[in-house]
Amino acid sequence: MKATVPEILARRAMLTPERVAVLDWDCGREVRYLDLEHRANTAASFLQRMGIGKGDRVSILAKNGIHYVDMFFALGKIGAIFTPLSFRLAQAELEYLVNDSTPRILFYGPEYEQTALELKRRTALEIVVNLDDYERILKAGPTSTPMAAEISAEDPHSILYTSGTTGRPKGAILSHRMIVWNSFNTIVSWGLREDDRGPIFTPQYHSGGLNVLMVSLFHIGGSIILTRTFDPDEALKIIEHKEATIVFMVPTMFQMMADSSSFERSDLISVRFYISGGAPCPLDLMEVYRQRGGVFKQGFGMTEVGVNCFTMTAEESVKKAGSVGKPIFHSRATILDEAGCEVGLEEVGELVISGRHLFSGYWQRENQTAQVLNEGWFHTGDLARRDKDGFFYIVGRKKDMIISGGENVYLAEVESVICSHPAVKEAAVIGVPDAKWGEVGHAIVVLREATECSEEEIGKFCEGRLARFKIPKSFVFTDSLPRNPYGKLVRKEIVA
């Protein structure tokens, strides 16, 4: 058997053809594995008739839906490369991605028709296809197997663009090998079961929407639940009525759901565990879900190393709250200092990861690939520490650190303490020049609704919780903080 992405669906359709693979919440349909394989074959045959072959890039610009699942597996069958685009980007940003990845064809949701036509006019894009027309093609088209392409495990399957919080987005090349091994690791390390159901609330143009649960649940024979967009009230209905067992979201989404007026009366008993990723999750938010009887875990992943890199048990998620856990089954992780030597326990250094679940490099960026990949180890740029029991804790990004009076101050640590104040909804800390200390912290704070708090009060709250040199020297209050679609702070906008 080939260790390739389309083989996962083909084998699952052979083993459990009548089992439900996709529950489409918006239109109320259920799609069996056999039907899903037929859809992928029909889409692959259509793409081949359009002249798409091995190595060609194909993009999609649309809200979540089964069309992403079709393309994910159909393109894998013919050796083409899946290159989804974020519908949240501006026209100029989309043009940059299209010019960078040079897809031959773009499938688009009807609401993005003008954007798609403009992209075709202003770039080398050859063909644009409305997804409404695509659905009609699928219904009329044959379900025969497309012409076989020679595909190896190392061939590219996807190019997924990083969030670009510090510069231009880079296209991470995900091979078939990487995606399959991420799936193996998730199933084994997270204990996925064939009766698991996972809603896909995060965008499917992102690695989180594709690879956290979708591939792994198909691999084990479970089901995914699809909905076009995330709405906290609707999400609670989905979890309750479709009896979701595993819920993955980013902290912002978990907060929105917890703030919903429907939260307390929603039946969430079906959920085996919640898992948060994409950004640090406040401890008090985790506790909100635990008070409802749920297991809540903090995850860690990156587009370049697979979205599921650590694991922990239900008991450990409480005992080691704030940790991302231990490395997944077929993976290695360690922490290095600036000289490339392993640091001691509880010492902070850069997290590096190795395993079969690493990406192949950045699309057309050999120099930037060489900066992060070294002898089979990926340098994440994240600062971390490890305790005596082998649990890892993310401290912050290497670039999200200031040096005040010769002492390292990790901004994520300071933000976490400020956010634990009962009146604070969220906070960001940046470094500002200081004549005496070189650099000091400056905090931008968003308060919860119907609360009041002063700069002095938050400063006093930090005393005893942070060393004095870590406490910001100034505070300002604002209504919101700039975040990217995955909940990460966009610090360059905050600094600006």
C-alpha positions as CSV (number, residue, x, y, z in Angstrom):
1,M,0.0,0.0,0.0
2,K,1.3,3.5,-0.9
3,A,1.6,5.9,2.0
4,T,-0.3,8.6,0.1
5,V,-3.2,10.8,1.0
6,P,-5.7,9.4,-1.6
7,E,-5.0,5.9,-0.4
8,I,-6.5,6.8,3.0
9,L,-9.9,7.5,1.5
10,A,-9.8,4.7,-1.1
11,R,-9.0,2.1,1.6
12,R,-11.6,3.5,4.0
13,A,-14.2,3.4,1.3
14,M,-13.3,-0.2,0.7
15,L,-13.3,-1.2,4.3
16,T,-16.4,0.7,5.6
17,P,-18.3,2.0,2.5
18,E,-21.6,2.6,4.2
19,R,-20.3,4.4,7.2
20,V,-20.9,8.2,7.3
21,A,-17.8,10.2,6.6
22,V,-19.3,13.7,6.4
23,L,-22.2,15.3,8.1
24,D,-23.1,18.5,6.4
25,W,-24.9,20.7,9.0
26,D,-26.0,23.5,6.6
27,C,-27.8,21.3,4.1
28,G,-28.6,18.4,6.4
29,R,-27.0,15.7,4.2
30,E,-24.8,12.7,5.2
31,V,-22.1,11.5,2.9
32,R,-20.9,7.9,3.1
33,Y,-17.3,6.9,2.5
34,L,-18.2,5.2,-0.7
35,D,-19.9,8.4,-1.9
36,L,-17.0,10.5,-0.8
37,E,-14.6,8.3,-2.9
38,H,-16.9,8.7,-5.9
39,R,-16.9,12.5,-5.5
40,A,-13.1,12.5,-5.4
41,N,-12.8,10.3,-8.4
42,T,-15.3,12.4,-10.4
43,A,-13.5,15.6,-9.4
44,A,-10.1,14.1,-10.4
45,S,-11.4,13.0,-13.8
46,F,-12.9,16.5,-14.4
47,L,-9.6,18.1,-13.5
48,Q,-7.7,15.8,-15.9
49,R,-10.1,16.8,-18.7
50,M,-9.3,20.4,-17.9
51,G,-5.6,19.6,-18.5
52,I,-4.5,19.5,-14.8
53,G,-1.8,17.0,-14.2
54,K,1.0,16.1,-11.8
55,G,2.7,19.1,-10.2
56,D,0.1,21.6,-11.3
57,R,-1.3,23.9,-8.6
58,V,-5.1,24.2,-8.0
59,S,-6.6,26.8,-5.7
60,I,-9.9,27.2,-4.0
61,L,-11.4,30.4,-2.6
62,A,-14.5,29.6,-0.5
63,K,-16.1,29.1,2.9
64,N,-15.9,25.7,4.5
65,G,-17.7,22.8,2.7
66,I,-17.4,19.4,1.1
67,H,-15.7,21.0,-1.9
68,Y,-12.5,21.2,0.2
69,V,-12.7,17.5,1.0
70,D,-13.2,16.7,-2.7
71,M,-10.2,18.7,-3.8
72,F,-8.0,17.5,-1.0
73,F,-8.3,13.9,-2.2
74,A,-9.0,14.4,-5.9
75,L,-5.8,16.4,-6.4
76,G,-3.9,13.8,-4.5
77,K,-5.1,11.1,-6.9
78,I,-3.7,12.9,-10.0
79,G,-0.5,14.3,-8.3
80,A,-1.6,17.9,-8.5
81,I,-0.9,20.3,-5.6
82,F,-3.7,21.7,-3.4
83,T,-3.2,25.4,-2.8
84,P,-6.2,26.9,-0.9
85,L,-6.5,30.7,-0.5
86,S,-7.8,32.6,2.5
87,F,-11.1,34.4,1.8
88,R,-10.2,36.8,4.6
89,L,-7.4,38.3,2.6
90,A,-7.5,41.6,0.6
91,Q,-7.3,41.5,-3.2
92,A,-3.7,42.6,-3.2
93,E,-2.8,39.9,-0.7
94,L,-4.5,37.2,-2.8
95,E,-2.7,38.5,-5.9
96,Y,0.6,38.0,-4.1
97,L,-0.3,34.4,-3.3
98,V,-1.5,33.6,-6.8
99,N,1.6,35.1,-8.3
100,D,3.7,33.1,-5.9
101,S,2.1,29.7,-6.3
102,T,0.9,30.2,-9.9
103,P,-2.2,27.9,-9.8
104,R,-3.7,27.0,-13.2
105,I,-7.3,26.8,-12.0
106,L,-9.3,28.5,-9.2
107,F,-12.5,27.2,-7.8
108,Y,-14.5,29.9,-6.0
109,G,-17.6,30.3,-3.9
110,P,-20.3,32.4,-5.7
111,E,-19.9,35.3,-3.2
112,Y,-16.3,35.6,-4.4
113,E,-17.0,35.8,-8.1
114,Q,-15.8,39.4,-8.6
115,T,-12.6,38.6,-6.6
116,A,-12.0,35.5,-8.7
117,L,-12.5,37.3,-12.0
118,E,-10.2,40.1,-10.9
119,L,-7.5,37.6,-10.0
120,K,-7.9,36.0,-13.5
121,R,-7.5,39.4,-15.1
122,R,-4.5,40.6,-13.1
123,T,-2.5,37.3,-12.8
124,A,-1.5,34.3,-14.9
125,L,-4.5,32.3,-13.6
126,E,-5.9,30.4,-16.6
127,I,-9.3,29.1,-15.4
128,V,-11.9,30.1,-12.7
129,V,-14.8,27.8,-11.9
130,N,-17.9,28.7,-9.8
131,L,-18.5,26.0,-7.2
132,D,-22.2,26.0,-8.1
133,D,-21.2,24.9,-11.6
134,Y,-18.8,22.4,-10.1
135,E,-21.6,20.7,-8.1
136,R,-23.6,20.3,-11.3
137,I,-20.5,18.8,-13.0
138,L,-20.1,16.3,-10.2
139,K,-23.8,15.2,-10.4
140,A,-23.5,14.7,-14.1
141,G,-20.0,13.3,-14.3
142,P,-18.9,9.7,-14.3
143,T,-17.6,8.1,-11.1
144,S,-14.9,6.0,-12.8
145,T,-11.4,6.1,-11.5
146,P,-9.2,8.8,-13.0
147,M,-6.1,8.0,-15.0
148,A,-3.5,6.9,-12.5
149,A,-0.5,9.1,-11.8
150,E,2.8,7.9,-10.4
151,I,2.8,9.4,-6.9
152,S,5.4,8.9,-4.2
153,A,5.2,9.6,-0.5
154,E,7.6,12.5,-1.0
155,D,5.6,14.2,-3.7
156,P,4.0,17.5,-2.7
157,H,0.3,17.3,-1.8
158,S,-0.4,20.8,-0.6
159,I,1.1,24.3,-0.4
160,L,-0.3,26.0,2.6
161,Y,0.6,29.6,3.3
162,T,1.8,30.6,6.8
163,S,0.0,33.4,8.6
164,G,2.6,36.0,7.8
165,T,2.5,37.8,11.2
166,T,6.0,39.0,10.8
167,G,6.3,39.4,7.0
168,R,5.1,38.1,3.6
169,P,3.4,34.7,3.8
170,K,5.5,31.7,2.8
171,G,4.1,28.6,1.2
172,A,4.9,25.5,3.2
173,I,5.1,22.4,1.1
174,L,3.3,19.4,2.7
175,S,4.2,16.0,1.2
176,H,1.9,13.0,1.2
177,R,4.4,11.5,3.7
178,M,4.0,14.4,6.1
179,I,0.2,14.3,6.0
180,V,0.0,10.6,6.5
181,W,2.4,10.6,9.4
182,N,0.6,13.4,11.1
183,S,-2.5,11.3,10.9
184,F,-0.7,8.2,12.3
185,N,0.6,10.3,15.2
186,T,-2.8,11.9,16.0
187,I,-4.7,8.6,16.0
188,V,-2.1,6.8,18.2
189,S,-1.3,9.7,20.5
190,W,-4.8,11.2,20.9
191,G,-6.6,7.9,21.1
192,L,-9.0,8.6,18.2
193,R,-11.8,6.0,17.7
194,E,-14.0,5.0,14.8
195,D,-17.1,6.4,16.7
196,D,-15.5,9.9,17.0
197,R,-17.2,12.9,15.5
198,G,-15.3,16.1,15.0
199,P,-16.8,19.4,13.8
200,I,-14.5,21.5,11.5
201,F,-15.0,25.0,12.9
202,T,-11.6,26.4,11.8
203,P,-11.2,27.5,8.2
204,Q,-10.4,24.7,5.7
205,Y,-8.0,26.8,3.8
206,H,-5.7,26.5,6.9
207,S,-3.8,23.4,8.1
208,G,-5.9,23.4,11.2
209,G,-9.1,22.9,9.3
210,L,-7.6,20.2,7.1
211,N,-5.1,18.2,9.2
212,V,-6.0,18.5,12.9
213,L,-9.0,16.1,12.7
214,M,-10.2,15.6,9.1
215,V,-7.5,13.2,7.7
216,S,-7.1,11.4,11.0
217,L,-10.9,10.8,11.5
218,F,-11.2,9.5,7.9
219,H,-8.1,7.3,8.6
220,I,-9.7,5.7,11.6
221,G,-13.2,5.6,10.2
222,G,-14.9,8.4,12.1
223,S,-16.9,11.4,10.9
224,I,-16.4,15.1,10.4
225,I,-19.1,17.7,10.7
226,L,-19.0,20.6,8.3
227,T,-20.5,24.1,8.5
228,R,-19.7,27.0,6.3
229,T,-18.8,29.5,9.0
230,F,-18.3,29.6,12.7
231,D,-21.0,31.1,14.8
232,P,-20.8,30.4,18.6
233,D,-24.6,29.7,19.1
234,E,-24.7,27.5,16.0
235,A,-21.5,25.7,17.1
236,L,-23.2,24.8,20.4
237,K,-26.2,23.4,18.5
238,I,-23.9,21.3,16.3
239,I,-22.0,19.8,19.2
240,E,-25.2,19.0,21.0
241,H,-27.4,17.7,18.1
242,K,-24.6,15.9,16.2
243,E,-23.1,14.5,19.4
244,A,-19.6,15.7,18.7
245,T,-16.9,13.9,20.6
246,I,-13.8,16.0,19.9
247,V,-13.8,19.7,19.5
248,F,-10.8,21.6,18.2
249,M,-10.8,25.4,18.0
250,V,-8.6,28.4,18.7
251,P,-8.8,30.3,22.0
252,T,-10.8,33.2,20.5
253,M,-13.5,30.7,19.3
254,F,-13.6,28.9,22.7
255,Q,-14.1,32.3,24.4
256,M,-16.9,33.3,22.0
257,M,-18.7,30.0,22.7
258,A,-18.2,30.4,26.4
259,D,-19.6,33.9,26.2
260,S,-22.7,32.8,24.3
261,S,-26.0,33.0,26.2
262,S,-26.6,29.4,25.0
263,F,-23.5,28.0,26.7
264,E,-24.9,27.1,30.1
265,R,-28.0,25.4,28.8
266,S,-26.3,23.5,26.0
267,D,-25.8,19.7,26.4
268,L,-22.1,19.1,25.9
269,I,-21.9,15.6,27.5
270,S,-20.9,13.9,24.2
271,V,-17.5,15.7,24.1
272,R,-14.6,13.4,25.1
273,F,-12.2,16.3,25.0
274,Y,-11.7,19.8,23.8
275,I,-8.3,20.9,22.4
276,S,-7.1,24.4,21.8
277,G,-4.4,25.4,19.3
278,G,-3.1,28.3,17.2
279,A,-2.3,30.6,20.2
280,P,-1.9,30.3,24.0
281,C,-5.1,29.5,25.8
282,P,-5.8,31.3,29.1
283,L,-6.0,28.9,32.1
284,D,-9.3,30.5,33.3
285,L,-10.9,29.8,29.9
286,M,-9.9,26.1,30.1
287,E,-11.4,26.0,33.6
288,V,-14.8,27.3,32.2
289,Y,-15.1,24.1,30.1
290,R,-13.8,21.8,32.9
291,Q,-16.6,23.2,35.1
292,R,-19.0,21.9,32.5
293,G,-17.5,18.4,33.0
294,G,-15.2,18.5,30.0
295,V,-11.6,17.5,29.5
296,F,-9.7,20.5,28.0
297,K,-6.2,20.2,26.5
298,Q,-3.8,22.8,25.2
299,G,-2.3,21.7,21.9
300,F,0.7,22.8,19.8
301,G,1.4,22.6,16.1
302,M,2.6,24.4,13.1
303,T,1.9,24.2,9.4
304,E,5.5,23.2,8.9
305,V,5.7,20.3,11.4
306,G,2.1,19.1,11.5
307,V,-0.6,20.5,13.5
308,N,-0.6,17.9,16.3
309,C,2.9,17.7,17.8
310,F,2.2,17.0,21.5
311,T,-0.2,15.0,23.6
312,M,-1.3,14.4,27.2
313,T,-3.9,12.4,29.1
314,A,-7.1,13.7,30.6
315,E,-5.5,13.6,34.1
316,E,-2.4,15.4,32.9
317,S,-4.4,18.2,31.3
318,V,-5.4,19.3,34.8
319,K,-2.2,18.4,36.7
320,K,-0.1,20.1,34.0
321,A,-2.4,22.9,33.1
322,G,-0.6,25.3,30.8
323,S,1.6,22.6,29.3
324,V,1.2,21.4,25.7
325,G,2.2,17.9,26.9
326,K,4.8,15.5,25.6
327,P,5.9,14.9,22.0
328,I,3.5,12.7,20.0
329,F,4.4,9.0,19.4
330,H,6.6,9.1,16.2
331,S,8.3,12.4,17.0
332,R,11.2,14.0,18.8
333,A,11.4,17.4,20.4
334,T,14.1,19.2,22.4
335,I,15.1,22.7,23.5
336,L,18.3,24.4,22.4
337,D,20.2,27.5,23.4
338,E,21.7,30.0,21.0
339,A,24.8,27.8,20.6
340,G,22.7,24.8,19.6
341,C,23.2,22.9,22.8
342,E,20.4,21.4,24.8
343,V,19.3,23.4,27.8
344,G,18.6,22.1,31.3
345,L,15.3,21.4,33.0
346,E,13.2,24.6,33.4
347,E,15.6,26.6,31.2
348,V,14.2,28.5,28.3
349,G,15.4,27.9,24.7
350,E,14.2,27.3,21.2
351,L,11.9,24.4,20.6
352,V,13.1,22.1,17.8
353,I,11.2,19.1,16.4
354,S,12.2,16.1,14.3
355,G,10.2,13.3,12.7
356,R,8.5,12.0,9.6
357,H,5.8,14.7,10.0
358,L,8.1,17.6,8.9
359,F,7.3,19.6,5.8
360,S,9.5,19.6,2.7
361,G,10.4,23.3,2.7
362,Y,9.1,26.6,1.6
363,W,7.8,27.0,-1.9
364,Q,10.6,28.6,-4.0
365,R,12.5,29.8,-0.9
366,E,15.6,27.7,-0.4
367,N,17.3,30.2,1.8
368,Q,14.4,30.5,4.2
369,T,14.1,26.7,4.2
370,A,17.7,26.4,5.2
371,Q,17.2,28.8,8.0
372,V,14.7,26.5,9.7
373,L,15.6,23.0,8.6
374,N,18.9,21.7,9.9
375,E,19.9,18.0,9.8
376,G,16.3,16.8,10.1
377,W,15.4,19.2,12.9
378,F,12.9,22.1,12.4
379,H,13.6,25.2,14.4
380,T,10.2,26.5,15.4
381,G,11.1,30.0,16.5
382,D,9.1,29.2,19.7
383,L,10.7,29.6,23.1
384,A,9.9,26.7,25.5
385,R,10.9,25.0,28.7
386,R,10.6,21.4,29.9
387,D,9.9,20.3,33.4
388,K,11.3,17.3,35.3
389,D,8.4,15.1,34.1
390,G,9.1,15.7,30.4
391,F,6.2,18.1,29.8
392,F,6.8,21.1,27.5
393,Y,5.6,24.6,28.1
394,I,5.6,27.3,25.3
395,V,6.9,30.6,26.7
396,G,6.6,32.7,23.5
397,R,8.1,33.4,20.2
398,K,11.9,34.2,19.9
399,K,11.0,37.5,18.4
400,D,8.4,38.1,21.1
401,M,11.0,38.8,23.8
402,I,12.5,42.0,25.1
403,I,15.7,42.5,27.1
404,S,15.2,44.9,30.0
405,G,18.2,45.8,32.1
406,G,20.0,42.7,30.7
407,E,17.1,40.4,31.7
408,N,15.0,38.4,29.2
409,V,11.3,39.2,29.4
410,Y,9.0,36.8,27.6
411,L,5.9,38.7,26.5
412,A,3.6,35.7,26.5
413,E,4.3,35.1,30.2
414,V,3.5,38.7,31.1
415,E,0.4,38.7,29.0
416,S,-0.8,35.5,30.7
417,V,-0.5,37.1,34.1
418,I,-2.4,40.3,33.0
419,C,-5.1,38.2,31.4
420,S,-5.7,36.4,34.7
421,H,-7.0,39.6,36.2
422,P,-10.8,39.2,36.5
423,A,-11.5,42.5,34.6
424,V,-9.2,41.8,31.7
425,K,-10.5,40.1,28.5
426,E,-7.2,40.2,26.6
427,A,-3.8,41.9,26.6
428,A,-0.7,42.4,24.5
429,V,2.7,43.5,25.6
430,I,5.3,45.1,23.4
431,G,8.8,46.6,24.1
432,V,9.4,50.3,24.1
433,P,12.7,52.1,24.4
434,D,13.8,53.2,27.8
435,A,16.8,55.4,28.7
436,K,17.6,53.5,31.8
437,W,16.7,49.9,31.1
438,G,17.2,49.9,27.3
439,E,13.7,48.4,26.8
440,V,10.6,48.1,29.0
441,G,7.2,46.5,28.6
442,H,4.2,48.5,27.5
443,A,0.8,46.7,27.9
444,I,-2.3,47.2,25.7
445,V,-5.3,45.9,27.6
446,V,-8.9,45.1,26.6
447,L,-11.3,45.0,29.5
448,R,-14.4,42.8,29.8
449,E,-17.7,44.4,29.3
450,A,-19.2,46.2,32.3
451,T,-15.9,46.3,34.2
452,E,-13.6,49.1,35.2
453,C,-9.9,48.9,36.1
454,S,-7.0,51.4,36.3
455,E,-3.4,51.2,35.2
456,E,-2.4,51.2,38.9
457,E,-4.7,48.3,39.8
458,I,-3.3,46.1,37.0
459,G,0.3,47.0,37.9
460,K,-0.4,46.1,41.6
461,F,-2.0,42.8,40.5
462,C,1.2,41.9,38.7
463,E,3.3,42.4,41.8
464,G,4.0,39.1,43.4
465,R,3.1,37.3,40.2
466,L,5.9,38.6,38.1
467,A,9.4,39.8,38.9
468,R,9.5,43.6,39.0
469,F,11.6,43.9,35.8
470,K,8.9,41.9,33.9
471,I,6.0,44.2,35.0
472,P,5.1,46.7,32.2
473,K,6.0,50.2,33.0
474,S,2.9,51.6,31.2
475,F,-0.6,50.5,30.4
476,V,-3.2,51.7,27.9
477,F,-6.8,50.5,27.3
478,T,-8.4,49.8,24.0
479,D,-11.5,48.1,22.6
480,S,-9.8,45.3,20.7
481,L,-6.5,43.9,19.6
482,P,-5.5,43.0,16.0
483,R,-5.4,39.2,15.4
484,N,-5.0,37.1,12.3
485,P,-7.7,34.6,11.3
486,Y,-6.2,32.0,13.6
487,G,-6.3,34.1,16.7
488,K,-2.7,35.1,16.9
489,L,-1.7,38.6,17.9
490,V,-0.4,40.6,14.9
491,R,2.3,42.4,16.8
492,K,3.6,44.5,13.9
493,E,0.2,46.2,13.8
494,I,0.2,46.7,17.6
495,V,3.7,48.2,17.4
496,A,2.6,50.5,14.5
